[in-house]
Amino acid sequence: MSGNQRVGTVTTTESRSRGRNLRRDALGVGAGTAIGVSSTAPAYSLAVSVGLLAAYTGAAAPIVLAVSAVPVVLVALCFRELNQAEPDCGTTFPWTEKAFGLGVGRMVGWTTVMACVLVMSNLAQVAAIYTYALLGLDGAEDSRLAQAALGTVFILGMALLAYRGVRIAAGTQLLLLSIELVALLWFVVGAFREAGSPSIPAFSDTGQGAWAAGVLVAVFLYWGWDSSFSVNEESRNPRSTPAIAALISNAVLVVLYVVVAWAAVAYAGTEQLAGIADDDFLAVLGEDLLGTAGGKLLIAAVLVSALASTQTTILPTARTMLSMARRDAFPGRFARISKRYQTPSVSTWVFAAASVLIYVTLVLTSDAVLADSVAAVSILVSLYYLATALAVPVYFSGQIRGRVVQRVVVPLLATVSFVTVLVLAVADVGTGPLVVVGVTMVVGAAVMFSMKPPAEGEGRRR
């Protein structure tokens, strides 16, 4: 049965999710927006990426950030179209499964889950390092064992908050996001004040001119807004609220990223930023610009940003695994939901355990592996965004008339954008990230296709 037969009706998936007691009508646009913005970890993402962008694209970094938002918004519109037809918490997985079949859907779901597992390692390590830095514990800050221990505590703590209920999670996000935004605003005001004026940078300085690599970094910066769709079954008006929240999230992120990058270039110049490309520019520049108190606030902002994103990475991934289990792409136990908290139980804790295992392994072995995982995550994210865009015209085959722009033109533009980024980026990122992606996909294929497909008429009843 094709997806177009569900438009305007209550889907089987919705009925089953209600039976499994995910909390309904728990989130409005504000909470969904907070989850979408926090999932991108704006302070952390900017801290570790602006220097790299300056090295790649020079003073054009703010423009690259603005332009890179275009394909992301196009994909968000694809998510909106599919979500209006079928608001399933698994998002990309069920939509591609309906469009291309269970095999493709399983691989797309696996790609989504693995991107989240890999990024958890970076978030947990950043949260641990910045906690020690904030407390002045230099020895622990440099100790891999201490990083592994505290990062593990953070992953499990954020998993507990996610498990205790989506409203608690949303409230936590609003608090942590407020701290981030205040700190970043303080930096922007201070940077422009010291620079003399928010003058337009000299865009003749284009750094290395590595545009594809710069766009790939920007994709990583924006990734996370789709968490607004992952809580669709728990949102008021599941067909419309997540899309509004996701688009608002993207608008907030574009303005925030462009303004912070512009302020950094105006204050420090591209040469200094490129010189600290492998470091956190907020930590390097913050204390000189804002004094000791301001520098500490910026460190705290990056810390809470990583913590917030840790929690909002657990939220959508647990729901993806839940959705995959409902459709027999994961073992059935992953579909269990806590009767008390009305959240995914097995999926939440299994994902947290897997994240801890991979995090501890990576942090105790090689910094290169952690660095490669960032680029690998960008590729994996681009792949599942591409699959989502491709799914739209197939999902709605036979119901294109009257919505040609939404169901053909926008998905085609998004597809061309991400194919271009992926082709160019593969040549730029080096072998390390490609090896990580290759291993991820091979392992995923082995796991996904080792599962026995459901018998006809069982499991995936549509």
C-alpha positions, 0 to 999 in steps of 0.5 A: 500500500503506498503512502498516498493512501494515508493522506488525510486519514489517521494512519495505522502507525498513529493508531499503533503508537497510541496503543503503545502509549507515547505521550500525546499532545505533550509538546507545542511549537516552542518546545519543538523549536527548543529541541530542534535548535538544541539538537544542533549544539549551536555553541559547541558547533560554532566553537569547533567549526568557525576556525575550520571554516575560516581556514577553508573559505576565509572571510567568506565563512559567514556567506558559506554558512548562509548559502549552506542553509539552502539545501538544508531548508529544502530537505526540511520542506521534504520532511514537512511534506512526508510528515503531513502524510505520515507523522511517524516518530521514525521519520526518515526510516518509515518514509523511505521504507514505504517508498523504496522497500524494507531493505532500503528503509533498514539501511537508511534507519541504520545510517541515521542511528549510526550517525547519532552513535558516532556524534555522541562520542564527540559530544560526551568528550567535549562535555567532559573536557569543558567541565574539567576546564571550568573547574580548573582541573587541568590534570583531569582535562588532559586525562583520557581515563578521566574524560571517559569516566565523566563522559560516561556519566553524562551520557547515562545522565542525559539518557535518564532525563530523556527516559523520564519523559519528553516534557522534562526533556523539553524543559531541560532544553529550554534552560540549557539553550537560554544559557547558550544564547546569552553567552553567544550574544555577549560574544557577538556584542563584545566582538563587534564593539572591539572591531569598531563596527560590524563591517562587511569582511573583505571577501577577496580572502577565500582561505584555501578555497575548499568550498566543498569541505566548507559546505560539509562542515556547515551541514554538520553545523545545521544537523539536528533540526530534524529532531523536531520531527522525531517527537511528532507523535508527542506533539500537538497537531502532529502533522503541522507542529513539527514542521513549523518548529523545524523551519523556525529552528533553521531560521534561528540557526541561520541568523545565529551562525552567520552573525557569530561567524561574522563577529569572529571574522571582524574581531580576530581576522581570518588568519588568526581564526585559521591558526586555531582551526584545530582548537575552540575559538571561543575558548581561545578568544573569549577571555581576552575579549570578555575577561575572566567571567566572560571566558568562563561563561563561554566555556559553560555555554559550550559545555551545556551545548554539548550536554543539551545535544547529548540529550536531544541525540538520544531522543530522536534515535530512541524513537527511530529504533522504536519505529524500526521495531514496530515495522520489524526492522529491529527486534520487537523488544525495542518497541517497548514503551515505559508505562510510567513515563510514556517514552521508549524504554529499551531503545533509550537504554540500549542506545545509551549503552552502545554510545558509552561502549563506542565512546570509551573505546574511541576516547581511550584509543585515538584522537584521529578516530574521533576527528574522523568520526566528525567528517564521517557523521557529515557524510552519513547525515548527507546520505540520509537527507539525500534518501529522504529527498529522493523518497518524496516523489516516489512516496507520492507517486500518483498524487503529484498534481497540484503539488508539483513544487512540493513533491517534485521540484523541491526534492529534486533541488535538494537531491542535486544539492546533496549529490553535489556536496557528497561527490565533491566532499569525498575527494576532500575529506581523506581516507579516514572518514571514508573508512568509518563510513564504509565500515558503518555501512558494511556492518549495517548491511550485515546486521539489517539483512541478517534479520528475517523479514516478516511473514506476509500479513504479519508485523508491518500491517499497513 
